[in-house]
Amino acid sequence: MNRFQVQEEKPKNLLRVDPAVRLSQIEKLKKMKSRRDQRPVTEALSELKKAAEGKDNLMMPILRAVKTYATLGEICDTLRQVFGEYRQLNTLGK
């Protein structure tokens, strides 16, 4: 099919994470979220959204959100509200 195929050795020693680690991390996240002050988190995420809707640099609002213990998921969800999510177009077969 493709005359330029490369014969590569399969990767060895791939990182395998114990499923118990996932559960432990979920519990730690729940605990952290229950103990944090939600008001600063909400304000920081609102500030991030406002910056994303304009032309401001997003680094400082992201750092402020992180310092209030906003999670990566919360920060990404805020940015998705403004920018949306990339969807690959299927250009084959047209």
TANORCOR-V623288 format. One record per residue. RES is the residue in one letter. PHI is phi in radians with two decimals (* if undefined). D_FIRST is the distance of its C-alpha to the first C-alpha in Angstrom with 2 decimals. Layout:
BEGIN
res->RES phi->PHI d_first->D_FIRST
res->RES phi->PHI d_first->D_FIRST
END
This chain:
BEGIN
res->M phi->* d_first->0.00
res->N phi->-2.11 d_first->3.74
res->R phi->-1.29 d_first->6.35
res->F phi->-1.82 d_first->8.96
res->Q phi->-1.13 d_first->8.72
res->V phi->-1.88 d_first->12.37
res->Q phi->-1.51 d_first->13.99
res->E phi->-2.01 d_first->16.87
res->E phi->-1.32 d_first->19.81
res->K phi->-1.14 d_first->20.65
res->P phi->-1.09 d_first->23.65
res->K phi->-2.01 d_first->27.01
res->N phi->1.00 d_first->30.39
res->L phi->-1.19 d_first->29.32
res->L phi->-1.19 d_first->32.41
res->R phi->-2.01 d_first->33.66
res->V phi->-1.76 d_first->36.49
res->D phi->-1.11 d_first->39.14
res->P phi->-0.96 d_first->39.43
res->A phi->-1.13 d_first->43.17
res->V phi->-1.13 d_first->42.55
res->R phi->-1.03 d_first->41.11
res->L phi->-1.10 d_first->44.22
res->S phi->-1.11 d_first->46.46
res->Q phi->-1.15 d_first->44.95
res->I phi->-1.08 d_first->45.39
res->E phi->-1.12 d_first->49.02
res->K phi->-1.08 d_first->49.63
res->L phi->-1.13 d_first->48.25
res->K phi->-1.05 d_first->50.50
res->K phi->-1.12 d_first->53.46
res->M phi->-1.08 d_first->52.89
res->K phi->-1.17 d_first->52.60
res->S phi->-1.29 d_first->55.75
res->R phi->-1.66 d_first->57.74
res->R phi->-1.36 d_first->56.74
res->D phi->-1.46 d_first->58.81
res->Q phi->-1.22 d_first->56.76
res->R phi->-1.02 d_first->58.69
res->P phi->-1.09 d_first->57.37
res->V phi->-1.11 d_first->53.80
res->T phi->-1.06 d_first->54.17
res->E phi->-1.13 d_first->55.76
res->A phi->-1.14 d_first->53.10
res->L phi->-1.20 d_first->50.26
res->S phi->-1.14 d_first->52.22
res->E phi->-1.12 d_first->52.63
res->L phi->-1.10 d_first->48.91
res->K phi->-1.08 d_first->48.17
res->K phi->-1.08 d_first->50.74
res->A phi->-1.12 d_first->49.28
res->A phi->-1.17 d_first->45.74
res->E phi->-1.28 d_first->47.12
res->G phi->-1.76 d_first->48.66
res->K phi->-2.12 d_first->47.56
res->D phi->-1.29 d_first->48.88
res->N phi->-1.19 d_first->47.08
res->L phi->-1.57 d_first->45.91
res->M phi->-1.08 d_first->46.27
res->M phi->-1.12 d_first->50.00
res->P phi->-1.08 d_first->49.90
res->I phi->-1.15 d_first->47.01
res->L phi->-1.10 d_first->49.05
res->R phi->-1.08 d_first->52.13
res->A phi->-1.10 d_first->50.26
res->V phi->-1.09 d_first->49.06
res->K phi->-1.17 d_first->52.66
res->T phi->-1.56 d_first->53.87
res->Y phi->1.30 d_first->51.42
res->A phi->-1.18 d_first->49.11
res->T phi->-1.46 d_first->45.88
res->L phi->-1.02 d_first->42.43
res->G phi->-1.09 d_first->41.70
res->E phi->-1.15 d_first->44.87
res->I phi->-1.15 d_first->44.08
res->C phi->-1.12 d_first->40.52
res->D phi->-1.08 d_first->41.88
res->T phi->-1.09 d_first->44.45
res->L phi->-1.21 d_first->41.90
res->R phi->-1.12 d_first->39.71
res->Q phi->-1.05 d_first->42.82
res->V phi->-1.58 d_first->42.90
res->F phi->-1.68 d_first->39.32
res->G phi->1.38 d_first->37.48
res->E phi->-2.23 d_first->34.15
res->Y phi->-1.11 d_first->30.77
res->R phi->-2.20 d_first->28.61
res->Q phi->-1.22 d_first->25.04
res->L phi->-1.49 d_first->24.56
res->N phi->-1.54 d_first->21.76
res->T phi->-1.76 d_first->20.74
res->L phi->-1.43 d_first->17.68
res->G phi->1.41 d_first->18.59
res->K phi->-1.74 d_first->21.76
END
